[in-house]
Amino acid sequence: MRHLIDFGDLAREEWDALYARASQIIDDPSRFIDVCRGKVSANLFYEPSTRTNFSFQTAMLRLGGTVFGFADPNSSSVAKGETLKDTIKMVSGYADVIVMRTPWEGAAKAASLYSHVPVINAGDGGHMHPTQTMADLTTMTRLLGGVDGLSLGLCGDLKNGRTVHSLIKAMAKFKNIQFFLISPRELAVPEYMRVFMKENGMRFTEVTGLEAVIPQLDVLYMTRIQKERFVDPLEYERNKGIYVLTRRKLDRAKKDMLVMHPLPRVDEITVDVDDDPRAVYFQQARYGMFARMALLEHLALQPREEQVPSVEIGTKPVCSNPRCITQTQPYLPPLVKKVGNIDCCGFCDAALR
């Protein structure tokens, strides 16, 4: 069974094929209006979403399929205490593909262990967001002609930014990428991401200021400071509004640099930037719909797996990350994987203590 839990699951050749398909859809969407006729997507959104939820719904409808699901877990049996395992076993009996957004890191991986149909990770807490990365790469490739050799500035909350983590993972598949990681020290990328970059020979520089590096960038990827990911409200108050991109700051940037953002924005890009031709974040959102169309066609047409392999029953979580799915679903197996020489949780990637 093919799932998309982490962009690292895709080989470069598989991504190239998906991009080629997305590009065909962008150029002639009328050719694809029936490719998923009779297929059904279950969209399970355990936390708020506008772009990702609407994008996936629209993508399936444009392919001729149908959609059901929820955008509020309190309207489902989750409110009655139903486990993730039981929800997935039940829903995968109705649908041809499951799209999940949750606040729990590693939840999509957990769901894939029990599903009879493909699971797509539409964001799991502050961990990963691989289909946003598909939108990002589609945007860069369409507008810049390719991804190899780019200099990327990732700015904002890099600790909790799942879009950033997925994008870094994806860039390991491309050549000669230079990262500038722009964040306050307390919101720097997690250690497992540093280990990943070093393991893959990726060049990166960590800085706390935006203006000094902006002239060197081909892409500036802005992110918001994510209030909902902070355990300590005072930490959020210290960091909110720390990076604000204005029209004046763009004066020092390349004339063809792309300003990207996974959205929603709060105050990190002023509205006067919207009219600059380098600001492509709304176009990026539209490209995301086409990229998800290509992905849904790729996965929803797979045959259903009638017999899911049995899974070890856990007794207690091995992971101490309070946002890990294992903290609320103790029956999950004790998955451990190596990141470099570090033992990490097989669901959320956090280092095990």
N, C-alpha and C positions, 0 to 999 in steps of 0.2 A: 504494500500500500504506500503510495507516494503522498507525503504531507509537505507543507511548508511551515516549519517552526522557526527556523533561523535561516537567514540568507546564505549562511555557510553551507546549508544543505544542497545548494545548487552548484553544479559544476559550471565553469565559465562557458562551456559549449551549450549547456542547457539555458543559461541566461541569454546567450546570444540568440538562441532560437526563439525564446520568449520575446525578446526585444524586436526581432524581425517580425514576429506575429503582431505585436502591438503596433508596430509601424505600419503594417498592412491595414490594420483596423483603422488607424488614424487617417490613412489616405483614402480608404474606401469602406466606411462602416456598413454600408448597405449589403455588402457581401456576407456579413456575419449575423444577420438578423434571425437566423434559424438554427445556428450551430448547436445551441443548447436547448432546443425545443423539447419539452417533456422533462427536463431536468429541474431539480428543486434544490435551492440553497437554504440552509438554516443559519440565520445570523443571530448569534448569541452575544449580546452586548451587555456585559455586567457593569460597565461604567460609561459615562456620557461620551458621545461622539457625534460629530456632524459630518465632516468630510469622509472619514473612513466608512461609516455606516451607509451614508447616502451613496457613496461611490460604489461600494459593493452591491447595494441594491440595484442601482442604475445599470451597473455592468451586467448583472445577470438578466435583467429585463431587456436590455439592448441585444442580448444574445438569444432572446426568445424563451428563456427559462422563467421560473417563478421563485418567490422568496417568502419565507415565513420566519418568525423568531420573536425576540423581545429586545427592547432597549432599556428595560428597567427590570432587574432581577426580582424585585418585590412583586412583580406581576406574574411570576413563575413559581414553580414548586421549590425553588431555592429558598424562598421565604418560609417554607414549611420544614426546612432542614434537609432537603434532598442533597445527596453528595454529588460532586462533579462526575464521578464515575457513572452513577445511575442516570444523570441527565444526558450524558454523552451516549450511553448504551441505548437509551430510549430515542433520542433525537436522530441518531444515526440509522435507526430503523425507518425513519420517515423521509430522510433527505439523501441527496447524492453528494453533497459537500457541506462541511460545517465551517463557518467563519466565526472566530471568537475574539472578543476584546474583553480583557479582565484586568482588575487591579493587582492580581496575584502573579508574581514572577514564576515562570515555569508552568503555568496552567495549561498552555497549549500543548506543551510536551506531554503533560499528564493526560490530557484528553486523547492524544494520539495513541496512547497505549490501549485504549478501550474502544476506539471507534471502528465501525465497519466501513466508513467512507473517509475520504481525505479531510484532514483538518488544516485550516489556514490560520496562522497566528496574525490577528489584526491588532496586536499590541498586548503585551503582558506586563503590566506594571511599568517599572523603570528599566525593564530588561531588554526586549527586542521588539522591532516593528518592521519585519522584512518586506511587507508590501508597500510601505512608505518608501523604502529603499528602491523598490522597483519604479515608483513614481520619480524618485530623484535621478536615478540612472537614465530613465527614459528622457527626462528633461535635459540633462547634460548632453546626452548623445544626439538628440534632435537639434539642439541649439548650438552646440560647440563642435559637433562632428565626431565626437568620441570622448573617451574617458582617460585613456592612457596618457601619462605625462602631465596631468593637471596638478595645480597647487590649490589645495582646499583649506579654507579657514572655517573651523567649527566653533561657534561662539555662543556662550551662555551656560546653561545648566548641563554640563557634560557628565555629571555623576548620575543623574536620574533620567537623562535624555535617551529613551529607547531608540529614537530615530537616529541619533548619533552613533549608538553602539552598533546598530544594524548596518549603517553606512560604512563604518570602519571595517566591519567584517567583510562587506562586499568588496571594498577597495583592495583587499588582499588578492583578488582575482585579476587585477589590472597592473600595468607596468609603470614604474617610475612615478609613483604618487608621492606628493609632499603634503603633509598635514601641519597646519598651525592650530593647536588646541588652545582656544582662548576662553579662559574661565577664571573665577576666583579660586584660590587654592582649595577651599573647602568644597567646591563643586567640580573638581577635576575628575577626569575619567577614572572609573574603578580600576583597581590594580590588575584584575584579570584581563582588561582591555589593553593595558600597557604590555602585559606578558604576551598577549596575542600579537600585538604589533611588532614586538621585538623578535618573536618566533618567526614571523613572516617577513622579516627584513624590511619593514615599512619605516620610512623616514618621518619623524614627527618632532615638533618643537612645542613645548608647553609655555605659554605666556599669559600674562594677566591683562594686557592692554590690546585693544583692537587697532587703534589708529596707526601704530608703528608698523604693523604688518600688512595693512590693507593694500598698499601698492603692489605687493607681491602675489596677490591672489587672482586665480582664474574663477573661483567660486567662493562666495561668502555665504555660509549656511548659518543663518541666525536661528536661535531657539529661545523660547520663553523660559523664565525661571518658574518652575512648576510647583505652585503652592501646594497642590494636593499630594505631592510626594514627600513633603517635609514633616518629620515627626516633631521637630521643635519649631513653633511659630516664630520665635525670635530669630532663628537662623534664616528663615524666609525674609523677614523684615530687613535683615542686614544686607541681603543680596538682591532684593527686587529693584529693578530699575538701574542695575549696575552697568548694563550695556544698552545703549540706545543708538541705533543707526539713523542718521539724519542726512538730508540732501547735501549739507556742507561737508560731511565726512566722505561722501562719495566723490567729491572733487579730486581726492587723492588716489582713487581707484582706476584700474584699467577701463578703457572705453567699452570693452566687450566683456567685462566681468559680469557674472550672473549673481544676483542677490536672490537666494532661495530661503524658504522657511516652510516647515511642515504644517504650520498653522494649527490652532488659532494663535494669533499674536495678541499681546496685551499692550505693552508700551515700548517694546524693544525695536520697533521700526515705526518711525513717524509717518503719518499719512501722506506727507508731501513726497515721500520716496516712491509712492505707488505710480506716479506718472513718469518716473525715470524708465527708459527702455530696458535698463538692466534689471529692473525688478520683475521677476518672472514667477512669483509664488502663486498667483492665481492660475496662471498657465500650467504650472507644476501640478496643481490640484486636478486640473482637467486631464493632463497626461496620465495621472494616477488612475483615472477611471479606465482608460484604454489599456494600461498595463494590467489592471485587474481583470479586464475582459479576456486578455490573452491567458492569464493564469487560470481563470475559471474554466475556459475551454480545455486547457491542458489537464486539469484535475477532475472536473465534474464528469468527464466522459470515461473515466476509469471504471472497470467493472467493480462491483461491490465485493468486499471481502467477507464472505459468509462466516468463516471461522477465524476469529481474532485469536492470536497466540495468547496462551495463559501468562499471567503476570504474577510475580512473587507478591505476597501480601506483607506489607510492612507492619511494624509494631510501634515504632516511634521515629520521628524525623531525625536524620543525621545532620541536617542543615540547621544553622542557628540564625539565618537571615529571617527577621520577623515578617518580611513581605513574601517569603517563599510559599508556594502552594502547599508544600509539605506541612506547614504549620497548622493548616486548617483541614487537611485531608490526610490523617495519619496512616491510613491503609496503603498509601503509595509505597512502592518498593524503594529501598535505600540505594538510589542510583548515584554512583561516584564516577567522575571522569578526570583525566589529567589535563591541566592547562599548563604547559611547560612542565615543571617538576612539582606543581602544586596540585593537591587533591581538591577538587571542586565539586559542588553539588551538580548532579546530572540534570537537574530541572532549571535552576536559576543561575548557575555558573559561579555562585559565591564561593570563596575559599572556605574550606572546612577547617574548623579549629579543633 
